C-alpha cells in the first residue's frame, strides 16, 4: 500500500500559511487536519480485503476546509498479471453515475432558465424543473413516455422517477444489449408496477436511462458529450470516461473479478450508450476527489471558483425527499432517505450523503459528510456487495468520532428456506418450450431430455460449468441474453413452482484461466410459477425479488397468476 500525500509536508505547509487578513491586523491560522489513512486504517482495509477475498482496493479521501487536502491509499492488484492498484487505476463506478445524471439534468434546467438552451421545450412547459411532469417532456399520442398506470403516467414528475417512487420495481431483465435508451423508455408501457406512484421507494435503473434520454433530447447532443463538457472538463476529470476502450488505452483500467477470483470481461463494453445515465462512468480516486471537492462546496469547484452544479440542483438532488427505510435495527444509523442519485442518513451523528455503485466485477462507494468537510471514495474490483467499501467508510467515521467500531460485517449469503414441496402433476417436459411477454421478450426452456439444436447448446454449456450437478428431471435451463445475465436455471421445489436463478456461463473460462465457471449476480433470484389450467400449461409468472424488502408469499395454485406476477409470460 502506498500513501501518496506526504502528511509531514502538508502540516509544514499549513503551519507556514499563518497570514494576516488585510486591514484587520488579526493573524488567522489554517486548520490542521490529522491524516485519515493511518497504519491502523491500512491494517483494517487489509483485513477486510483478506476476509472478503478482494483483489484490489483504491481509496480516495478529500478534506475541504481552508485548504484542499487529498489522501490516497491503494492495496492489492488490478490484473491477472499482478499489476498493482494505484491512485490512477480506473474502475467502473456503477450506480454512482446516477448523481452525475441528476446533476446534469439540473445544469440543463439552468441553461433553459438563462436562455442558453439550443432546443425548445414543449409549449405546455413554462418552467423546466424537477417538478416538471415527464409526460410534458414527451407530448403526443405516440410519445416515448407511457406507463401501465395511467395516473402515474400523467402525474409522475422528474423528482418522482429519479427518487425511485415511480411505482416500478427493478425490471432489469427486460432490456438487452441491442436496445437503445429510447427502446428502454418506450418499453416501460409494458412493465407492471409493484406500487402506486409515490406509495413507497422501489429502485429502478430504467428511470436513469430515461434521464439520459431527456438530456440528449433537450441538449441537442449525446448524453455522454453533455456530461463531459459540463462536468468532467470543468472539474479537470481528465481520466474519467464512458468508454471502456478509452479506459483500456490509458493502461490503468482494472480488470473485473468474481467473488471466486475469476476474471470476467468488462460488462458494459458493448452497451455504453444504453447504460450511460444509470451506471456508465469509469473513473479513479484522483478524479472522484475533484467531484467530491465540488460537492463539499455546494456545487462550486473550489479550485476555479466555477459553478459546475447550480445551487438549486445541488440542494434538490441531495435532499432526502423519500424514505427508503423508515426504521432501523442499528442504533448507529438513522432512517434512510433518498434524494435523486443520493441516499442520505445519519451515522453516529454524522449527516452522510452517499451512494453505492456496482456491476459484475466492480463495486464503488462515494460519500461526503458536509459537517466534517470530508469526502470518501472507495473502489474494489470484485462483486461482494457493498460490504467492504461501506465498512471502510464507517471505519473512517468511527475514527473521527472517537467511537468504537461496529462489528465487522459478515459476507452476504443467500439462504432459501427449505420447502417440503410436492411434485408437480405434470412431467418436466410439459413445462419446456417458448414463453413470451411484450415487455420482456421471449425465453425458451429446455429439460435434460430436450433434443433441439438450441437445447443441445444450452445443456452443453450448463454441463460444462456444473459437471457435479447432473441434469435431472427437476431442472429447466435456458439461454436468455439480457444485459445483466445470459442464462437462467429453474429448479423445482413445490407443485408448479420453481426457484429461478440468473447467471452468465463461461464454459470456456475467461482470461488466462480456461476452466468453466459462472458469474451469478445475487439479486437475480426470483420465484417462477407455471400457470396450469386443466392440465395444460398456459403461462409462466415471475415474482418475488423485483422490489427490495418486499415479502411476497409463494402462491402455489392460489389466485390469478397474471395479477400476482411481476411479469407474466404466455406460452407460445
MILUMGU-662197 format. One record per residue (C-alpha): z, x, y; residue in one letter. Coordinates in steps of 0.1 Angstrom, whole numbers, plus 5000, padded with zeros to 4 digits. Each point is the difference from the previous one (the first is absolute). Layout:
% residues N
(rec (Z, X, Y), "A")
...
This chain:
% residues 572
(rec (5000, 5000, 5000), "X")
(rec (4991, 5013, 5035), "X")
(rec (5018, 4991, 5032), "X")
(rec (4972, 5002, 5026), "X")
(rec (5021, 4996, 5032), "X")
(rec (5023, 5029, 5008), "X")
(rec (5032, 4984, 5012), "X")
(rec (5014, 5031, 5014), "X")
(rec (4970, 5003, 5024), "X")
(rec (5003, 4963, 5008), "X")
(rec (5036, 5003, 5010), "X")
(rec (4995, 5031, 5020), "X")
(rec (4971, 4983, 5018), "X")
(rec (5021, 4970, 5008), "X")
(rec (5029, 5020, 5012), "X")
(rec (4976, 5018, 5024), "X")
(rec (4988, 4967, 5014), "X")
(rec (5030, 4992, 5021), "X")
(rec (4984, 4990, 5032), "X")
(rec (5009, 4984, 5033), "X")
(rec (4984, 4968, 5012), "X")
(rec (4984, 5006, 5034), "X")
(rec (5022, 4988, 5028), "X")
(rec (5031, 4990, 4980), "X")
(rec (5014, 5034, 4994), "X")
(rec (5013, 4989, 4966), "X")
(rec (4994, 5020, 4969), "X")
(rec (4988, 4979, 4970), "X")
(rec (4999, 5013, 4964), "X")
(rec (4975, 4992, 4974), "X")
(rec (5014, 4981, 4970), "X")
(rec (5004, 5023, 4970), "X")
(rec (4992, 4983, 4967), "X")
(rec (5013, 5016, 4968), "X")
(rec (4975, 5005, 4972), "X")
(rec (4994, 4972, 4976), "X")
(rec (4982, 5019, 4972), "X")
(rec (5029, 5021, 4989), "X")
(rec (5006, 5018, 4967), "X")
(rec (5021, 4970, 4989), "X")
(rec (4972, 4975, 5007), "X")
(rec (4975, 5023, 4982), "X")
(rec (5022, 5001, 4969), "X")
(rec (5002, 4962, 5002), "X")
(rec (4962, 4997, 5002), "X")
(rec (4995, 5024, 4971), "X")
(rec (5024, 4980, 4979), "X")
(rec (4982, 4968, 5007), "X")
(rec (4967, 5016, 4992), "X")
(rec (5013, 5012, 4967), "X")
(rec (5016, 4967, 4992), "X")
(rec (4968, 4980, 5006), "X")
(rec (4975, 5027, 4989), "X")
(rec (4983, 5002, 5035), "X")
(rec (4974, 5028, 5001), "X")
(rec (5000, 5004, 5038), "X")
(rec (5018, 4987, 5031), "X")
(rec (4994, 5006, 5037), "X")
(rec (5025, 4991, 5026), "X")
(rec (4996, 4998, 5038), "X")
(rec (5028, 4993, 5025), "X")
(rec (4997, 4996, 5037), "X")
(rec (5027, 4999, 5026), "X")
(rec (4988, 4986, 5033), "X")
(rec (5027, 5005, 5027), "X")
(rec (4997, 5024, 5029), "X")
(rec (4977, 5021, 4979), "X")
(rec (4978, 4991, 4970), "X")
(rec (5014, 5020, 4970), "X")
(rec (4981, 4998, 4967), "X")
(rec (5012, 5010, 4966), "X")
(rec (4980, 5004, 4968), "X")
(rec (5010, 5003, 4964), "X")
(rec (4977, 5003, 4970), "X")
(rec (5008, 5003, 4964), "X")
(rec (4979, 5002, 4968), "X")
(rec (4963, 4999, 4994), "X")
(rec (4970, 4980, 5011), "X")
(rec (4975, 5008, 4972), "X")
(rec (4995, 5008, 4963), "X")
(rec (4994, 5036, 5010), "X")
(rec (5035, 5003, 5015), "X")
(rec (4990, 5000, 5036), "X")
(rec (5032, 4996, 5020), "X")
(rec (5007, 4971, 5023), "X")
(rec (5000, 5010, 5037), "X")
(rec (5005, 4982, 5033), "X")
(rec (4961, 4997, 5001), "X")
(rec (4998, 4984, 4966), "X")
(rec (4982, 4966, 5003), "X")
(rec (5013, 4969, 4982), "X")
(rec (4989, 4964, 4999), "X")
(rec (5025, 4980, 5022), "X")
(rec (4991, 4967, 4983), "X")
(rec (5015, 4969, 5017), "X")
(rec (5015, 5022, 5028), "X")
(rec (4964, 4995, 5013), "X")
(rec (5009, 4964, 5008), "X")
(rec (5019, 5011, 5031), "X")
(rec (4968, 5017, 5013), "X")
(rec (4982, 4967, 4995), "X")
(rec (5024, 4979, 5019), "X")
(rec (5002, 5026, 5028), "X")
(rec (4962, 5002, 5001), "X")
(rec (4999, 4962, 5004), "X")
(rec (5024, 5002, 5029), "X")
(rec (4978, 5027, 5016), "X")
(rec (4970, 4977, 4997), "X")
(rec (5019, 4971, 5015), "X")
(rec (5009, 5023, 5030), "X")
(rec (4963, 5008, 5003), "X")
(rec (4992, 4963, 5004), "X")
(rec (5028, 4995, 5025), "X")
(rec (4988, 5028, 5022), "X")
(rec (4962, 4993, 4998), "X")
(rec (4992, 5030, 4977), "X")
(rec (4987, 4978, 4972), "X")
(rec (4964, 5004, 4989), "X")
(rec (4997, 4967, 4982), "X")
(rec (5009, 4965, 5010), "X")
(rec (5027, 4978, 4986), "X")
(rec (4992, 4965, 4988), "X")
(rec (5003, 4975, 5029), "X")
(rec (5031, 4983, 4985), "X")
(rec (5021, 5032, 5005), "X")
(rec (5013, 5005, 5035), "X")
(rec (5023, 5029, 4991), "X")
(rec (4997, 5023, 4970), "X")
(rec (5035, 5006, 4986), "X")
(rec (5021, 5000, 4968), "X")
(rec (5004, 4963, 5006), "X")
(rec (4962, 4995, 4997), "X")
(rec (4992, 4978, 4971), "X")
(rec (4978, 5016, 4974), "X")
(rec (4975, 4971, 4998), "X")
(rec (4993, 5003, 5038), "X")
(rec (4987, 5036, 4993), "X")
(rec (4976, 4986, 4974), "X")
(rec (4987, 4967, 5013), "X")
(rec (4975, 4978, 4983), "X")
(rec (4997, 4980, 4968), "X")
(rec (4990, 5029, 4979), "X")
(rec (5023, 5026, 5016), "X")
(rec (5014, 5030, 4982), "X")
(rec (5036, 4986, 5002), "X")
(rec (5012, 4971, 4978), "X")
(rec (5030, 4995, 4978), "X")
(rec (5006, 4975, 4972), "X")
(rec (5028, 4985, 5021), "X")
(rec (4982, 4983, 5029), "X")
(rec (5030, 4998, 5022), "X")
(rec (5007, 5038, 4995), "X")
(rec (4963, 5007, 5006), "X")
(rec (5001, 4983, 5034), "X")
(rec (5035, 5010, 5011), "X")
(rec (5005, 5036, 4988), "X")
(rec (5001, 5025, 5028), "X")
(rec (4996, 5038, 4998), "X")
(rec (5038, 5005, 5000), "X")
(rec (5003, 4977, 4970), "X")
(rec (4973, 5017, 4979), "X")
(rec (5010, 5036, 5009), "X")
(rec (5037, 4991, 4995), "X")
(rec (4993, 4989, 4964), "X")
(rec (5009, 4963, 5005), "X")
(rec (4965, 4985, 4995), "X")
(rec (5011, 4985, 4967), "X")
(rec (4977, 5021, 4979), "X")
(rec (5017, 5023, 4974), "X")
(rec (4985, 5032, 4987), "X")
(rec (4965, 4991, 4988), "X")
(rec (4992, 5037, 4995), "X")
(rec (4980, 4994, 4969), "X")
(rec (4975, 4978, 5017), "X")
(rec (4980, 5028, 5017), "X")
(rec (4978, 5028, 4986), "X")
(rec (4985, 5033, 5012), "X")
(rec (4967, 4981, 5006), "X")
(rec (5016, 4978, 5027), "X")
(rec (4998, 5004, 5037), "X")
(rec (5028, 4990, 5024), "X")
(rec (4980, 4969, 5008), "X")
(rec (4997, 4991, 4963), "X")
(rec (5038, 5002, 4996), "X")
(rec (5007, 4979, 5031), "X")
(rec (4975, 4973, 4990), "X")
(rec (5015, 4999, 4965), "X")
(rec (5034, 4990, 5013), "X")
(rec (4988, 4964, 5001), "X")
(rec (5001, 5001, 4962), "X")
(rec (5035, 5016, 4996), "X")
(rec (5029, 4978, 4993), "X")
(rec (5031, 5003, 5023), "X")
(rec (5035, 5003, 4985), "X")
(rec (5017, 4987, 5032), "X")
(rec (4993, 4980, 5031), "X")
(rec (4992, 5018, 5032), "X")
(rec (5032, 5017, 5013), "X")
(rec (5020, 4987, 4971), "X")
(rec (5010, 5035, 4989), "X")
(rec (4989, 5036, 4999), "X")
(rec (4973, 5008, 4974), "X")
(rec (4983, 5034, 5001), "X")
(rec (4962, 4999, 5002), "X")
(rec (4976, 5029, 5004), "X")
(rec (4969, 4978, 5007), "X")
(rec (5014, 4990, 5034), "X")
(rec (4997, 5036, 5011), "X")
(rec (4965, 5002, 4988), "X")
(rec (4996, 4970, 5023), "X")
(rec (5015, 5019, 5029), "X")
(rec (4975, 5028, 4995), "X")
(rec (4972, 4975, 4998), "X")
(rec (5012, 4984, 5033), "X")
(rec (5001, 5034, 5018), "X")
(rec (4966, 5010, 4987), "X")
(rec (4986, 4966, 5011), "X")
(rec (5014, 5000, 5035), "X")
(rec (5000, 5037, 5009), "X")
(rec (4963, 5004, 4991), "X")
(rec (5006, 5030, 4978), "X")
(rec (5013, 5007, 4965), "X")
(rec (5037, 4997, 4996), "X")
(rec (5005, 5036, 4990), "X")
(rec (4980, 5012, 5030), "X")
(rec (5022, 4979, 5023), "X")
(rec (5032, 5013, 4985), "X")
(rec (4988, 5036, 5002), "X")
(rec (4989, 4997, 5036), "X")
(rec (5030, 4981, 5013), "X")
(rec (5029, 5013, 4979), "X")
(rec (4992, 5032, 4980), "X")
(rec (4981, 5018, 5027), "X")
(rec (5024, 4993, 5029), "X")
(rec (5030, 5011, 4979), "X")
(rec (4982, 5031, 4988), "X")
(rec (5002, 4989, 4964), "X")
(rec (4971, 5022, 4991), "X")
(rec (5006, 5002, 4963), "X")
(rec (5004, 4963, 4995), "X")
(rec (4970, 4981, 4985), "X")
(rec (4989, 4970, 4981), "X")
(rec (4976, 5021, 4979), "X")
(rec (5010, 5016, 4967), "X")
(rec (4969, 5022, 5002), "X")
(rec (5012, 5013, 5034), "X")
(rec (5035, 5006, 4987), "X")
(rec (4986, 5018, 4970), "X")
(rec (4979, 5023, 5022), "X")
(rec (5031, 5010, 5019), "X")
(rec (5013, 5018, 4969), "X")
(rec (5034, 4983, 5005), "X")
(rec (4997, 4967, 4982), "X")
(rec (5026, 4994, 4974), "X")
(rec (4990, 4988, 4966), "X")
(rec (5016, 4969, 4986), "X")
(rec (5022, 4998, 4969), "X")
(rec (5015, 4973, 4978), "X")
(rec (5037, 4999, 4992), "X")
(rec (4992, 5018, 4968), "X")
(rec (4984, 5028, 5021), "X")
(rec (4965, 4991, 4990), "X")
(rec (4974, 5007, 5028), "X")
(rec (4980, 4969, 5010), "X")
(rec (4971, 4997, 5024), "X")
(rec (5005, 4990, 5037), "X")
(rec (5001, 4963, 4996), "X")
(rec (4982, 4989, 5032), "X")
(rec (4972, 5026, 5000), "X")
(rec (4972, 4973, 4996), "X")
(rec (5016, 4972, 5021), "X")
(rec (5010, 5016, 5032), "X")
(rec (4984, 4973, 5021), "X")
(rec (5018, 4972, 4981), "X")
(rec (5036, 5014, 5002), "X")
(rec (5000, 5016, 5034), "X")
(rec (5023, 4975, 5017), "X")
(rec (5023, 4994, 4970), "X")
(rec (5004, 5035, 4987), "X")
(rec (4972, 5024, 5008), "X")
(rec (5015, 5028, 5020), "X")
(rec (5004, 5036, 4988), "X")
(rec (5023, 5023, 5020), "X")
(rec (5026, 5027, 4999), "X")
(rec (5035, 5006, 5015), "X")
(rec (4987, 5018, 5030), "X")
(rec (4978, 4971, 5012), "X")
(rec (5025, 4973, 4990), "X")
(rec (5027, 5017, 5021), "X")
(rec (4976, 4995, 5030), "X")
(rec (4998, 4963, 4991), "X")
(rec (5038, 4998, 4997), "X")
(rec (5005, 5018, 5033), "X")
(rec (4979, 4974, 5017), "X")
(rec (5019, 4972, 4983), "X")
(rec (5033, 5014, 5011), "X")
(rec (4987, 4999, 5035), "X")
(rec (4990, 4963, 4999), "X")
(rec (4963, 5006, 4996), "X")
(rec (4996, 5029, 5024), "X")
(rec (4990, 5035, 4988), "X")
(rec (5028, 5022, 5013), "X")
(rec (4978, 5030, 5000), "X")
(rec (4972, 4986, 5022), "X")
(rec (5019, 4970, 5016), "X")
(rec (4970, 4979, 4989), "X")
(rec (5007, 4964, 4989), "X")
(rec (4985, 4997, 4966), "X")
(rec (5015, 4967, 4988), "X")
(rec (5007, 4975, 5028), "X")
(rec (5037, 4992, 5005), "X")
(rec (4994, 4963, 4992), "X")
(rec (4984, 5009, 4967), "X")
(rec (5026, 5025, 4991), "X")
(rec (5027, 4975, 5005), "X")
(rec (4982, 4972, 4981), "X")
(rec (4992, 5021, 4969), "X")
(rec (5035, 5016, 4997), "X")
(rec (5020, 4968, 5006), "X")
(rec (5011, 4984, 4968), "X")
(rec (4985, 4965, 5004), "X")
(rec (5005, 4989, 4964), "X")
(rec (5027, 5005, 4973), "X")
(rec (4990, 5019, 4969), "X")
(rec (5034, 4997, 4983), "X")
(rec (5027, 4978, 5016), "X")
(rec (5029, 5016, 4980), "X")
(rec (5010, 5034, 4988), "X")
(rec (5021, 5011, 4971), "X")
(rec (5005, 5035, 5015), "X")
(rec (5024, 5002, 5030), "X")
(rec (4981, 5030, 5013), "X")
(rec (4971, 4977, 5008), "X")
(rec (4995, 4970, 5023), "X")
(rec (4976, 4972, 4992), "X")
(rec (4964, 5012, 5001), "X")
(rec (4975, 4988, 5025), "X")
(rec (4962, 5006, 5005), "X")
(rec (4979, 5003, 5031), "X")
(rec (4963, 5008, 4996), "X")
(rec (4995, 5031, 4979), "X")
(rec (5037, 5010, 5004), "X")
(rec (5032, 4990, 4982), "X")
(rec (5033, 5001, 5021), "X")
(rec (5036, 5000, 4988), "X")
(rec (5033, 5017, 5006), "X")
(rec (5012, 5028, 4977), "X")
(rec (5037, 5010, 5006), "X")
(rec (4996, 4989, 5036), "X")
(rec (4967, 5017, 5006), "X")
(rec (4971, 4978, 5012), "X")
(rec (4972, 5011, 4976), "X")
(rec (4963, 4992, 5006), "X")
(rec (4980, 5010, 4969), "X")
(rec (4973, 4993, 4975), "X")
(rec (4992, 5012, 4965), "X")
(rec (4965, 5007, 4988), "X")
(rec (4986, 5006, 4965), "X")
(rec (4970, 5000, 4978), "X")
(rec (4995, 5016, 4966), "X")
(rec (5011, 5036, 5003), "X")
(rec (5015, 4999, 5035), "X")
(rec (5030, 4986, 5018), "X")
(rec (5011, 5003, 5036), "X")
(rec (5029, 4989, 5022), "X")
(rec (4997, 5000, 5038), "X")
(rec (5031, 4992, 5020), "X")
(rec (5014, 5004, 5035), "X")
(rec (5035, 4994, 5013), "X")
(rec (4999, 4993, 5038), "X")
(rec (5037, 5005, 5006), "X")
(rec (4999, 5035, 4985), "X")
(rec (4965, 5008, 5015), "X")
(rec (4992, 5010, 4964), "X")
(rec (4968, 4996, 4980), "X")
(rec (4995, 5007, 4963), "X")
(rec (4969, 5001, 4978), "X")
(rec (5002, 5008, 4963), "X")
(rec (4970, 5004, 4976), "X")
(rec (4999, 5003, 4962), "X")
(rec (4970, 5004, 4977), "X")
(rec (5011, 4977, 4972), "X")
(rec (5006, 4962, 4996), "X")
(rec (5037, 4997, 4993), "X")
(rec (5005, 4970, 5024), "X")
(rec (5015, 5010, 5034), "X")
(rec (5033, 5011, 4984), "X")
(rec (4998, 5037, 5008), "X")
(rec (4987, 4997, 5036), "X")
(rec (5025, 4973, 5009), "X")
(rec (5029, 5020, 4984), "X")
(rec (4990, 5030, 5022), "X")
(rec (5000, 4979, 5031), "X")
(rec (5034, 4985, 4993), "X")
(rec (5014, 5034, 4991), "X")
(rec (4989, 5012, 5035), "X")
(rec (5017, 4970, 5017), "X")
(rec (5031, 5005, 4979), "X")
(rec (5003, 5036, 5012), "X")
(rec (4995, 4989, 5036), "X")
(rec (5026, 4973, 4997), "X")
(rec (5024, 5023, 4981), "X")
(rec (5004, 4974, 4973), "X")
(rec (5001, 5005, 4963), "X")
(rec (4966, 4994, 4983), "X")
(rec (4994, 4969, 4979), "X")
(rec (4994, 5005, 4963), "X")
(rec (4969, 5018, 4990), "X")
(rec (4974, 4973, 4990), "X")
(rec (4988, 4997, 4964), "X")
(rec (4964, 5001, 4990), "X")
(rec (4986, 4964, 5001), "X")
(rec (4994, 4984, 4967), "X")
(rec (4982, 4968, 4991), "X")
(rec (5020, 4981, 4975), "X")
(rec (4987, 4968, 4985), "X")
(rec (5024, 4976, 4983), "X")
(rec (4997, 4997, 4963), "X")
(rec (4986, 4966, 4992), "X")
(rec (5003, 4985, 4966), "X")
(rec (4966, 4985, 5002), "X")
(rec (4981, 4977, 4977), "X")
(rec (4964, 5007, 4988), "X")
(rec (4971, 4982, 5016), "X")
(rec (4985, 4972, 4980), "X")
(rec (4966, 5017, 5007), "X")
(rec (4986, 5032, 4986), "X")
(rec (4997, 5029, 5024), "X")
(rec (4962, 4997, 4999), "X")
(rec (5002, 4966, 5016), "X")
(rec (5012, 5017, 5032), "X")
(rec (4972, 5025, 5002), "X")
(rec (4970, 4995, 5022), "X")
(rec (4993, 4999, 5037), "X")
(rec (5021, 4983, 5027), "X")
(rec (4990, 4995, 5037), "X")
(rec (5017, 4992, 5033), "X")
(rec (4982, 4998, 5033), "X")
(rec (5024, 5022, 5017), "X")
(rec (5004, 5026, 4973), "X")
(rec (4967, 5000, 4982), "X")
(rec (4997, 5003, 4962), "X")
(rec (5020, 5017, 4973), "X")
(rec (4991, 5003, 4963), "X")
(rec (5026, 5004, 4973), "X")
(rec (4995, 5016, 4966), "X")
(rec (5021, 5000, 4969), "X")
(rec (5001, 5028, 4974), "X")
(rec (4974, 4980, 4980), "X")
(rec (4975, 4997, 5029), "X")
(rec (4967, 5016, 4993), "X")
(rec (4979, 4998, 5032), "X")
(rec (4989, 5033, 5016), "X")
(rec (5022, 4993, 5029), "X")
(rec (5030, 4994, 4978), "X")
(rec (4993, 5031, 4979), "X")
(rec (5001, 5021, 5031), "X")
(rec (5033, 4983, 5012), "X")
(rec (5017, 5004, 4966), "X")
(rec (4988, 5036, 4998), "X")
(rec (5016, 5009, 5033), "X")
(rec (5033, 4983, 4992), "X")
(rec (5001, 5017, 4965), "X")
(rec (4995, 5034, 5016), "X")
(rec (5028, 4995, 5024), "X")
(rec (5024, 4982, 4977), "X")
(rec (4994, 5014, 4965), "X")
(rec (5036, 4993, 4989), "X")
(rec (4998, 4964, 5010), "X")
(rec (4974, 4985, 4976), "X")
(rec (4980, 4971, 5012), "X")
(rec (5013, 4969, 4983), "X")
(rec (4999, 4963, 5001), "X")
(rec (5025, 4997, 5029), "X")
(rec (4980, 5017, 5027), "X")
(rec (4969, 4993, 5021), "X")
(rec (4981, 5027, 5019), "X")
(rec (4976, 5000, 5030), "X")
(rec (4982, 5024, 5023), "X")
(rec (5005, 4985, 5035), "X")
(rec (4990, 5024, 5028), "X")
(rec (5021, 4991, 5030), "X")
(rec (5011, 5023, 5029), "X")
(rec (5034, 5008, 4985), "X")
(rec (4994, 4996, 4963), "X")
(rec (4971, 5003, 4976), "X")
(rec (5014, 4985, 4967), "X")
(rec (5022, 4971, 4989), "X")
(rec (5021, 4995, 4969), "X")
(rec (5015, 4967, 4989), "X")
(rec (5029, 5002, 4975), "X")
(rec (5011, 4967, 4984), "X")
(rec (5036, 4991, 5003), "X")
(rec (5004, 4962, 4997), "X")
(rec (4977, 4971, 4992), "X")
(rec (4969, 5003, 5022), "X")
(rec (5017, 5024, 5023), "X")
(rec (4993, 5037, 5003), "X")
(rec (5014, 5029, 5021), "X")
(rec (4972, 5014, 5022), "X")
(rec (5000, 5037, 5007), "X")
(rec (4974, 5016, 5023), "X")
(rec (4990, 5037, 4998), "X")
(rec (4972, 5025, 5003), "X")
(rec (4991, 5018, 4968), "X")
(rec (4988, 5036, 5000), "X")
(rec (4987, 5004, 4964), "X")
(rec (4987, 5035, 5008), "X")
(rec (5029, 5011, 5022), "X")
(rec (4995, 5013, 5035), "X")
(rec (5001, 5034, 5016), "X")
(rec (5008, 5029, 4977), "X")
(rec (5017, 4978, 4974), "X")
(rec (4975, 4981, 4980), "X")
(rec (5024, 4981, 4978), "X")
(rec (5000, 4962, 5004), "X")
(rec (5025, 4983, 5022), "X")
(rec (5006, 4969, 5021), "X")
(rec (5011, 4995, 5036), "X")
(rec (5021, 4969, 5003), "X")
(rec (5010, 4986, 5035), "X")
(rec (5034, 4983, 4994), "X")
(rec (4993, 4970, 5021), "X")
(rec (4971, 4987, 4979), "X")
(rec (5021, 4982, 4975), "X")
(rec (4996, 4962, 4997), "X")
(rec (5003, 4971, 4976), "X")
(rec (4967, 4988, 4986), "X")
(rec (4999, 4965, 4983), "X")
(rec (4970, 4984, 4984), "X")
(rec (4994, 4964, 5008), "X")
(rec (4995, 4982, 4967), "X")
(rec (4990, 4963, 4997), "X")
(rec (4995, 4984, 4966), "X")
(rec (4997, 5033, 4983), "X")
(rec (4973, 5013, 5024), "X")
(rec (5006, 5028, 5025), "X")
(rec (4990, 4987, 5035), "X")
(rec (5012, 5028, 5023), "X")
(rec (5025, 5028, 5007), "X")
(rec (5028, 5000, 5026), "X")
(rec (5015, 5032, 5016), "X")
(rec (5034, 4996, 5017), "X")
(rec (5032, 5019, 5007), "X")
(rec (5000, 5033, 5019), "X")
(rec (4975, 4990, 5027), "X")
(rec (5027, 4995, 5026), "X")
(rec (5030, 5023, 5003), "X")
(rec (5035, 4988, 4989), "X")
(rec (4988, 4966, 4988), "X")
(rec (5012, 4990, 4966), "X")
(rec (4974, 4977, 4984), "X")
(rec (5011, 4986, 4966), "X")
(rec (4977, 5004, 4971), "X")
(rec (4983, 4967, 4995), "X")
(rec (4991, 4996, 4963), "X")
(rec (4980, 4969, 4995), "X")
(rec (5018, 4982, 5029), "X")
(rec (4985, 4987, 5031), "X")
(rec (4965, 5004, 5014), "X")
(rec (4990, 5037, 4998), "X")
(rec (4974, 4996, 5028), "X")
(rec (5029, 4992, 5023), "X")
(rec (5025, 5025, 4986), "X")
(rec (4975, 5030, 5001), "X")
(rec (4996, 5025, 5027), "X")
(rec (4964, 5002, 4988), "X")
(rec (4984, 4978, 4974), "X")
(rec (4969, 5012, 4980), "X")
(rec (4978, 4974, 4983), "X")
(rec (4985, 5010, 4967), "X")
(rec (4963, 5004, 5002), "X")
